[in-house]
């Protein structure tokens, strides 16, 4: 098809952009080099408008079609930030920044959307306006929310919004999607158990917070196994245990637990927060101590809209010939905030047999570039046909 042929021609350029981004990873909102590079290229492509500083370091480009009778405005979003991971790929374009790495493929997402923007600026074969969105701080910073809070949707008149993520393990360039809840809500919790410390040889004179914490860790698993409906998805994970003493012969005064809750509905989120407090307080009280819970809600459930998901799947089939059904994913994705403000859909593009995302040996597969770029371009051309 013409779009795929054009992106095959552009693949070397887009690959070079991607590898440059890979070599210079930036974390959270500190995407200053990346944002400047994106803005520079959008200007060079001939975008009608390029705006920086949205959501702190986000960049938005506006591309008007050769016709604008429809009044439609479609947003396409890519994330730009890297992770605080030390790269272990040994690649010639590996990270030059110690302790930072594009371990989730946001370099690929950014490069593919730049490729799509270049093509759309060249052809403008659509009736309406395409808005390309380059977002910082997806990896835990809530950059999507920051851009929405800056009024991005209303400012640019965005009516629908679409996003994409590469997916290791799926065939290169293939697509998968699902309607409804797709990525989980991601919440964090801290629990501090307070007891009465003392000598390990005299436990009867203490109120041991280590035993409280140990009992609570086991009891928290009953939220998923005994409180949640078995057909609902929820994961409660304690990921850190710290005590106020590191001595072998001291029962500490306090123990601090950290962890995450992943859920696929607001009801499960509410249940988890309530039961965490009840279980920890109950265990502590039964043993003569106290528990303090700090529960912090993170990204909401990312929910694909039904009609836009069907359309996105149809576009994927037109690009690759097929579109599979994606599984529920218990990871978080802050594209959720954009889908709360506008209808749209999020799709997975196959990265092939590579290391998993967030792994120090991961690398985005450049062979996925033509399919990913084509999907974004076809979203615009099929949703807002010029003829």
Secondary structure, 3 states (H helix, E strand, C coil): CHHHHHHHHHHHHHHHHHHHHHHCCCECCCCHHHHHHHHHHHHHHCCCEEEEEECCCEEEEEEECCECCCCCEEEEEEECCEECCCCCCCCCCCCCCCCCECCCCHHHHHHHHHHHHHHHHHHCCCECEEEEEEECCCCCCCHHHHHHHCCHHHHCCCCEEEEEEEECCCCCCCEEECCEEEECEEEEEEEEEECECEECCCHHHCECHHHHHHHHHHHHCHHHHHHCCCCCCEEEEEEEEEECCCCCCEECCEEEEEEEEEECCHHHHHHHHHHHHHHHHHHHHHCCCEEEEEEEECCCCEEECHHHHHHHHHHHHHHHCCCEECCCECCCCCHHHHHHHCEEEEEEEECCCCCCCCCCCCCCCHHHHHHHHHHHHHHHHHHCCCC
